[in-house]
């Protein structure tokens, strides 16, 4: 059970890192001078919510439906 929880935590950290990395990449691809990446966290006794926002290039419409599939970036 403990190994399973550790793997889940590692996967969550990996997903968060990928989201942040993608946000910085999106900002690097736009011409906006004031680039911004925001990470916000919310937690209560039932849920943990993590949001990553940026003002960079929009997500390509071709990958929006598969965005959370493994290997999509």
C-alpha positions in Angstrom: 0.0 0.0 0.0 2.8 2.5 0.9 4.6 1.8 -2.4 1.3 2.5 -4.3 0.9 5.8 -2.5 4.5 6.8 -3.2 4.0 6.1 -6.9 0.8 8.1 -6.9 2.6 11.1 -5.3 5.5 10.8 -7.7 3.0 10.8 -10.6 1.2 13.9 -9.2 4.6 15.7 -8.9 5.5 14.7 -12.4 2.2 16.0 -13.8 2.6 19.3 -11.9 6.1 19.7 -13.2 5.0 19.0 -16.8 2.2 21.6 -16.5 4.6 24.2 -15.2 7.2 23.4 -17.8 4.5 23.6 -20.6 3.4 27.0 -19.3 6.9 28.4 -19.5 7.3 27.0 -23.0 4.0 28.6 -24.0 5.2 31.9 -22.7 8.5 31.6 -24.6 6.5 31.1 -27.8 4.5 34.4 -27.5 5.6 37.9 -28.2 4.0 39.4 -25.1 6.7 41.3 -23.1 5.1 40.6 -19.7 5.1 36.9 -19.6 3.3 35.3 -16.6 3.0 31.8 -15.1 0.8 31.4 -12.0 0.5 28.3 -9.9 -2.3 28.2 -7.3 -3.2 25.5 -4.8 -6.4 24.9 -2.9 -7.0 22.1 -0.4 -9.8 21.1 1.9 -10.7 17.9 3.6 -12.1 16.4 0.3 -10.0 17.8 -2.5 -6.7 19.2 -3.6 -7.0 21.6 -6.6 -3.9 22.7 -8.5 -4.2 25.3 -11.3 -1.4 26.4 -13.6 -2.1 29.5 -15.7 0.0 31.4 -18.2 -0.5 34.2 -20.7 1.5 32.4 -23.4 0.5 30.7 -26.7 -2.8 28.9 -26.6 -3.0 25.1 -26.6 -3.2 23.7 -30.2 -6.8 22.7 -30.9 -5.6 19.4 -32.4 -4.4 18.1 -29.0 -7.0 19.6 -26.7 -9.0 16.3 -26.5 -5.9 14.3 -25.7 -4.2 16.8 -23.5 -4.0 14.6 -20.4 -2.9 11.5 -22.2 0.6 10.2 -21.5 3.2 11.7 -23.9 1.2 14.7 -25.0 2.9 18.0 -24.4 
